[in-house]
Amino acid sequence: ITSLFFFTPRDCAKPVTTVIMTKPCLDARKTYYRFLVLLLNCCLTFGSYMVFDMPSVFEKDYLKGTLGLSSTQYSLLYSIYAWTNAAAVLVAGWLIDKLGNRVGVLLFSFLCLFGQTLFATGCYTNKYWLMLTGRLIFGTGGGSITILQNRITAIWFDGKELAMAFGFTLAFSRLGSVLNFLCSASIAAETSPIAVLWGGAVMCGFGFICAIVVTWLDTEGMRQLGLQESLKLASRRVSLRDLTKLPLAYWLLCLIICFAYIGVFPFAAEATSFIQAKYPQYRGDDEHTAAARVAGAVYYVSLVLSPAMGAVVDWMGRRALLISFNAILTIPVFALLAFTDITPLVPILWLGVVYSIASAALWPSIPLLIDRSLIGTAMGVATSIQMLGIGASNQIVGAIRVKTDDVEEELTQWKYVMIYLGASTVLAFVFSLWLNALDARRGGILNKSRAQKKREALMATYDRLGYDESEEEQTSLIN
């Protein structure tokens, strides 16, 4: 393996003492290297995203039916993940900035593997405390590995296809979610739900293997580019006091992320049950698989659109305006689900589109507002706020959904759930308006177009070269 990466074929004919390890086969200065890092980086969260929503596929027949969980116990499986995640990512983000990527990527990938193994064991033995422990440990690793994934992406694609790279990481992650909704119920029908849960643990193991490889690629790439020492020096200066230096625009972005994602994850966790309760064509045990596949449509769309939406954001710019526009487009989704009988596939596909736009515009905006050395900390705080909101929302939805045999009362409960999710989207829109106003006063960092960014880069180049013509002549030349 060492000779594959460090020696060229010509070196094989030389005596060992004459081989000079100065020309590795993988050159970090080449474009393909960062895309290779991106590919392995994308695979880090494939397994964790697959198993995250497995409980929603097995909610009715297995978890509530065979194992006898109540609605509150089921909601707690998601809430404990979110709350643990919210606490863990605060520490994880700071540790990643302080210690670097190598320790974090291996530790958090292992926690995902270990947590899912415990959850599957708890389901197999029907021990609820073991299920909760597994989801707690899984939550400790799941959100933290996503932060590290985002940090690696932000460093390797700084100023280069950043939103598109974020889109690809989301798409690969969502591929795991899509395969869960498409295949888990069918495979469980042929085998058993516990077999699918153990399969999820195997996929988390695949993520751990990818973590080992991407750790080497990242470390070796930084060494080749001469950035290893500068990153270490910046890491030594990171402290918790740096949180007070994060700008107001960043905190607004955190709130928008929180309220925007409340409309996606809590809905996805309950979507299968909602579809079967409201739409007669999906009722009955035989239609559970079809309902699960429709519920997963939000992830099918994001899987396809996320990289394309990222490329559009990179090309167009105007991120803050796009965030506001996307929030407006999201509000009708829950109105359709709450007050109409239109087929559920239409609003769920719609939700997938706006979710793809939100992901491409929101998360890649964070590195634009902060210093590179604080990316892990900033991502951790944003994820913590997001998970606190999602965890509380899961419990609120569980409290609204009181178990009842009255069909009309159950539909009324679901209507209140949709109203609550729609209200969170309205709040995201309100905070996005504030973000746009603040960004305009601060020079339009988020709302710069691609042409403006190029113009500023050229102006900076002319300044460095000592170009002493008038501003009008510079502008004319640049245009």
N, C-alpha and C positions, 0 to 999 in steps of 0.2 A: 504493500500500500504506500509506503514511504517513497519507493522508487517511482511509482506511478505519478505522484504529484510533484516530485522534486527533480527527477532526472529525465532528460530527453533521450530518445532512442539512440542518438549518436554517442551518448555517454556510456552505453553498455559495452562498447568496444574498447573503452579506456581502462587502464588500471584504476583501482579504487582510489589510490592516493592522488590521482590527477583529476578526479571529478570535482568540479567546483560547483557547489549548489547555489548558483546565482540566477538560474533561469528556470523557474518552476514551469511545469506543463500548464498549470492554471494561473493565468496572469490577472491579478485583481484590478489592473488598470484597464482591462478590456470590458466592453459592454456586457459580453456574455456572462462574466463572472457575477455581476450583481444580479442578473436574472437567474443564475443558478442558485444564488443565495435566496432569492425570492421564492423559487420553486420549493426548496427544502423548508424555508420559513413558512410557506403556506401550509405545508403538511403537518406542522406542529399541532394545529388545533382541529384537524380533520376528525380525529377520534373523539375529542372532548365535545365538539358540537354535535356529533352523532348521538352520543349517549345522554346529552343534556335533556333532550325532549323525549327520550324513551318512555318515561313515566306517562306522558300524555297519550301515547299510543296504547298503553296497557291500562289506562285509568279505570275504565268501566268493568271489563270482563275479568281482568287479573288482579289488579291492585285493590279495587273495591269489591269485586265479586269473590274471587278465590281467596285473597288474603284478608278481606274484611276491613279495609281502611275506610275511615269516614272522609267526608269532603274536607274537613279541617286538617286531618292527618295528611291527606293527599296534597293540599295546598302548602303544608309545612315542608314537604319535600323540596318544593321550589323556593319557598321563603328562606329556609335555612341555608340553601345554596347562595341566595342573593345576599343575605346578611353576613355570612362568613366571607363571601367575596368582597363585600363592602369594607370589612375590617382588614382583610388580608392584603388587598391591593394597595392600601395606604402604606403599609410597611414594605410591601414588595417593590413598589415603584421607587421608593427611596433607596432600598437595598440594591436594586439594579443599577441606579445611577451611581451608587457608592462603590459597589464591588464589580460592576461590569456584567456582561451578558452570560459569561461562561457558567458561573455558579447557578444563576437563576434558571436558565433554560433546562438544565438537568434536574434541578430540584423540583420545579413546578410540573414538569412533564411526569416525573415519578409520582407526585402527589395525585395527579389525574388518574394514573394507572391504579394506584393503591386504593383511591376512593371508590372508583367504579367496581373494583374487585370486592370491596367490603359491601357495597350496595347489592351486588348480585348475590353475595353470600347471605345477606339479610333476607332477600326475597326467597332464596332457596330454603332457608330455615324458618321463614315467617317470623322473624324477629325485627320488630319495628325500630327498636333502638339501634340495631346494627345498620338498618337502612339509613336512618338519620345520620349516624356517624359517618357512613360512606359518603353521603351527600355533603356533609360538612367538610370532610377532607377534600373531596372533589371540588368543592367551591373554593377552598384555599388555593388549589393549583389552577383551576380553570380560568379565573379572571386574571391571575398573575401571569400565566403563560401568554395570554392575549396582549397584555401590556408589553411584555418582552418582545413579542412578535411585532407589535407596532413600533417599538424602539428600534429594532433591527431594520425595519422597513424605512423609517424616517432617516436613519443615518446613511443607509446605502443609496437612498433615492432623494437625498437632499438636493432640491433644485432640479430634479430630473424625474418626470412622470410620477410625481409623488402620489397624487390622487388615484391614478391608474393602478399603481402598485398596491395601495390600500384596497382598491376594488378587487384585485386578484386575491389578496389574502382573505377578504370577506367571501369571495366566490368559492374558494376551496373549502373554507370553513362551512359555508352553507351547503356545499355538496354533501357533507356529512349529515346535515339536518334533512336534506332532501331524500337521501337514501334511507334514512330512518323512517320518514313518513311513507315512502313508497314501498319499502321492502320489509320493514320489521313485522308488521301485522301478518303479511303473507308467509314469511318464514316461520313465525310463531305458530301459525295454523298448521304448517307441515311438521314442525318439530315441537317446540314449547317456548313460552315467553322467557323462561330462565335461560334457555340456550341462546336466545337473542341477546340477553343481558350479558352473558359471558362473552359473546361475540363482540360486544361493545368494549369489554375490557381488553380484548385482543387488539382492537383498533387503537385504543389508548397506548398499548404497547408499541404499535407502529409509530405513534407520535413520539414516543421516547427514543426510538432508534433514530428518527429524523432529527431529534434534538442533539444527539451525539454528533451527527454529521454536520449540522448547521453550526454547531459550536466551533468545530475545527475550521470550517470555511470562514466564519466571521473573524476568528482570532488570526488566522493566517492572512486573510485579506487586509485587516488593519495593519498587520506587520509589514506587508508588502507596500502599502500606501504610505507608510510612515506616520500613521495616525495613532498608533498604540500608545505611545508615551503622552501625547497631548490629551487623549481621552482619559488616561490614568490621572494626569495632573488635574484635569477638570473635575474628575470624580472625587479627588481628595478635598476639593473646595466645597462640595455639596453639603448642605446642612438643612435641617428642618426649618431654619429661619428663612430659607429661600421661598417658602410658601407665602410669606408676607409681601414678596416682591412680584408675585404673579399679577398681571394686569386685570382690571375689571372686565375687559372683553373676554378674557379666559374664563372667568367665573360665570359670566352670562352664557358662554358656550357650554359650560358644564350643566347649567340648568336646562338649556334647550335640549341637550342630549338626553338628560333624565326624562323630561316630559315627552319627548318624541318617542323614546324607546318604550315607555309605559304603554303606548298604543300598539306595540308589536309583541313583545315577549309574554306579558300576561295574557294577551289574546291568544297567542299560539298555544300556550299551555292549556287553555280551556276550549279551544276552537272545535275539537272533535265532538265534545259533549254538547256544545252550543248548536252545531249543525244537526246533530241527531235529535236534539230537543225541539228545534224550531221547524225543521223542514221534513215533512212526512216521508218524502222519497228516500231519506237516509236513516229512517228509524228501523230498528230491528237488529239483531245480532249479525245477520248476514250482510248488512250494509255498513258495518263498523269500519271495514277496510276502506270502502269508498269514501266515507266521511273523513277518515284520517288522511287520505290522499288529497282531498279538497282542502283540508286544513293546512296541509303542507305547501299549498300553492304559493303562499307568500315567500317561502324559501326557494321554490322553483324559479320564480321570476328574478329574485335577487341573485341567484346563482348565475343566470344568463346575463343580466343587465349590469351588475356591479362593476366589472372591469370597463365596460363601455361608458358607463356614467362617470367613472373616474377619469377616463380619457377626455370626456366632454368638459368636466370641471377644470382639468389641466389646460385645455385649449381655450375655454371661455373665460375662466376667472369668475369675478363677481360672486364670490362664495356666500357672503352674508345675504345678498338679495335672493340668491337661489334657495337659501335656508328658509327665508320667509315665504317665498312662493311655494315651496314644498309643504310647509305647514298648512297653508291654505288648502292645498290639494288633498291633504290627509283628512280634514274635518268631515267631508261628505261620506267617507267610508263608513264611519260608525253610525251616521244618520241612516244610511241605507240598511245597515244590519239591524238597527233598532226599530225602524218605523216602516219598512217595506218588506215585501215577500219575494223580492227579486232573488234569482238563484244565487246562492252564496259564493259561487265561483267568481262572479263579476267583482264584488267589492274586495274579495280576498286577493285577486290578481292586481287590483288597483292598489291595495295596501303594499303588495310586493314591489310595485313600481316606485311608490313614494319612499318606501324603506330603502331601496337601492340608491335613490338620489340623496336621501339623508345621510347614509353611510359614506357616500363619496364626498359629500360637502362638509360634514361635521368633523369627523376624526382627523382628516388631513389638515384641517385648519389650525389645530392645536400647535403643531411645530412651527407655524408661521408667527405665532404670538410670543413664543418663549425661546430661551437659549437652549442650544443643543444638549448641554450638560444636565438640563432639568426635564428632559423628555419623559423619562421613566416616572419621575415624581408627578409630573403634570398628568400623564396618562393614568397613573394610579388614583389620583384624587378624582379625576373625571369619572373613572370607572366606579369608584366607591360611591360617589353621589348617584350615579346611574343605578347601581345595585340596591342602594337604600330605597330609592323610589320604586324599583321593580319589586323588591321584597315586601314593602308596605302595600303595594298594589295587589300582589298575590293574596295577601291576607284580607284586604278589603273585598276583593272579588269572592274569596271563600266565605266571608261573613255575609255578603249579599245573597249568595247561593245557599239558602237554607234548604235542607232536604225535604221534599214534599212529593206527594203522589198526585197533586192537582196540576194538570197540564197548564191551565191558564195562569196559575200562580207561578209556575216555573218559568213560563214565557215572560211574565212581568219582571221576574228577577233578572232574566237575561237582558231585558230592555234597560234596566237600571245599570247593569254592567257596561253596556255599550255607551250609555250616556256618560258614565264615569270616564271611560277611555277617551271618548270624544272631548270631554272637558280638559283632560291632560294635554291634548293636542292644541286646544285653544290657548292654553298657557304657554306652550312652546312657541306659538305664533306671537304672543304678546312680548315675550323675552327676545324674540328675533327682531322685532321692531326696535327695541332698545339697543340691541347689538348693532343694527345698521346705523342708528343715530350716533352712537359712540364711535363707530368705525369712521364715519364721515368727519367727526371732529378730530380724530387721531391720524388723519392722512390717508384713510382708505386702504389699510393694509389688506383687509380681506376682500374688498371690492375692486381691487385693481384688475384691469383686463389683461389679457396676454400681451397686447400691444404696448400697454403702459409699462409692464415689467421689462419687456425688451428695450424700450426707450430708456428706462432708468439704468439698465445694465450698460447700454452703449454710452450714456452720459458719464457713468462712473469710469468706463474705460477711457474716454477722452480726457477726463480729469486726471487719471493716473499717467497718461501719456503727455500731459502738459499742453493740451490743445488750447490755444489762447485766443481763438476767434470769438466773436460776439455770441451771445446766447441765441440770437436770431439765426445766425449762420450755422450754429451747431444744430439747432432744431430743423433747419432746412435740410442739412446733410443727412441727419438721422431719418427724417421722413422720406 
